[in-house]
Amino acid sequence: MEIIHKIGRRKTAVARVYLSSGTGTITINKKEFGNYFTTDTLRYKVMQPLALTNNEANYDVKVNVFGGGITGQAEAIRLALSRAMCEVDAENRTTLKPEGLLTRDPRMVERKKFGQKKARKKFQFSKR
């Protein structure tokens, strides 16, 4: 099997995933998976596509991820892994799609507007 390359994005985080057949090792930015994501919820988010398709020990995953925070990076990796699992086997799409793992979350931080304190908050109004 050749290496499958997919990209996932969330907020400002961008994850590039390289999937190859192997024993199930996951390296993120040249670090071990358990050392990069320390909390169980983030580990669960990353492993979700592999767990739903029963492929935890079948593929080696190398990830390059940058930008955003740790949660955005985990969700970007999850999207990229889901896309890669669909390319491995088209039937995986039927299990991942109802879980919402193939949907790109478009929510981003709204930009600050000039003449305002923040994106929507205005400066305090003084009547007198």
ZAFIVEX-319514 format. One record per atom (N, C-alpha, C): x, y, z. Coordinates in steps of 0.02 Angstrom, whole numbers, plus 50000, padded with zeros to 5 digits. Example, Ala and Ser with C-alpha at 12.3 -4.5 7.8 and 13.67 -1.06 7.14 Angstrom:
2
506604971650390506154977550390506604983550390506424988850354506844994750357506455000250394
This chain:
128
500424994050000500005000050000500445006250000500275010949956500655017149954500425021750011500775027150021500615031850075500035036350052499535036950094498955041250080499045047850117498985053450081499085060150110498425063950108498195066350165497585070250169497695076250215497285081450205497325087550244496675088750281496715090750343496125092650382496235099450414495695103350419495755110050448495205111150500495365115250550494875117250601495105123850630494685129050628494875135850648495505137750609496065138950643496685140650607497185134950607496985129050631497435123250633497405119450567497985117450542498025113550480498425107150495498125101350479498455094950492498555091250426499175088950415499335084750358499455077750385499065072850361499105066050385499385061550330499875057350348500165052450303500015045550331499605041750295499365035250319499715029750279500015024950314500325019250281500185012950322500205007250290500055001050326500624999650375500434997250435500924996050487500614993050549500884995050607500684991950670500244996350713500115002450694499665006750732500015012250771500645013950754500985019350789500775026050760500685030850804500495037650783501025042450808501315046350761501795051550780501525058250756501545063150800501295069750784501865074650795502055078250742502615082850743503245079650774503395073550753503975069650776503965068150851503365068450881503275066650951502805060750955502855057051010502405051451020501695054051033501205050151012500495052151017500295053851089500495049651137500305050751207500635056851237501225058651212501565064551239501295071051210501045070851148500795076951116500115078751144499645073951145498985075051173498955071851242498935076051294498985073451362498315071551392497765074551369497115072951399496765067351360496335063751396495995058051366495485060251312495165066051321494665068251272494985069751205495585072851206495925074351143496165067951110496405063151149496615056651121496015053051090495445053451124494835050251098494625053351032494665060151027494475063550965494915061350907495565060750919496025058750865495905051550844495775047150893495705040050878495005038150852494535042750854493845041250836493765038150766494055041050713493965037950647494255030850642494835029750675495145023150674494735018150715494445020350771494065015850813493405013950780493075018750746492425017250714492505012550656493085012650623493195008250565493605001950584493735001150649494114995350675494804994650643495175000150639495835000150609496375002950655496295002250721496785005250767497485002350758497534995950744498194992650740498404990950669498064993550619498214991750549498634996850512498655003050536498995008350498499455012450543500025014550514500465019350546500265026350522500245031050568500025037850552500575042650570500785046750521501245052350534500865058750522500915063450568500525069550564500985075550571500885080450527501185087150535500605091950547500595095250605500045099750621500335106250648500025111750629500245118350653499655123050656499725128350694499205133450699498675131650750498345136750775497785135650820497995133050888497505130650925497625127850991497635120250988497685117251046497755109951050497105106451030496525109351047495885106251029495755106850954495905112650926495825113550854496275108950815496885107750841497345103250808497085096050810496795094050867496535087250873495955086250825495515091250818494945090550772495155090850699495695094550685495965094650617496255087850598496605084750645496875077950634496305073050624495775073750663495195069250657494885069650588494815075750561494525076550494494985073450441495635074650446496105071850397496115064250400496095061350460496075054050467495435051150438494875054650449494245052250422494255052150346494545057450316494605057650243495055052150217495595050750254496055045450234495725038550238495325037450290494985031050298494465029950243494165035350218493705034750161494065032850097494685035250091495065033450031495315026250034495455023850094495665016850102495105012150081494505013350107493935009150091493315013550086492975013350030492395017650019491815016050066491795009950093491255008150139491335011450207491935013850223492035017550286491635023950288491475026650230491085032850226490405032150259490095026250252489425025150280489435025050356490005023350387490055023450460490275030250487490695033950449490965040250473490495046150460490105045950406489675051550387489125052950440488765047750465488255049250515488535052150581489165050650596489475053350656489695060550648489675063150586489865070050573490615071150568490985065850555491715066350553491985068650485491565068850434491795070950368491595078150353491305081650401491075088450391491605093250416491805097950374492285103050392491915108450432492125109650493491805114650536492025121550513491575125750486491785132050456491865137750506491725136650570491745142150618492455144650630492545151150619493195154350630493085160450673493625163150699493585169250739493405175050694492905178950714492695184750675493205190350685493345193950632493855199250636493605205250675494065208850705493915215050740493785220550689493245224350701493085229850655493355236450684493535240950639493785247450662493205251450692493355255650740492845259650774492455255550826492685249450839492365245150890492905242250934492685239950994493165237251041493395230251021492915226050998493055219350975492655218150911492535211850894492175210350832491465213150834491125212250890490435214650895490335219750951490775219651001490705224151057490885231251036490475236051056490595243051040490945246451098491225252351085491485256451139490905258951180491035260451245490495262751289490225269451264489555269851261489215275751236489105280551294489295286851285489195292051336488695297051309488145297851343487625302451319487825309651334488145310851391488365317651410489105317751424
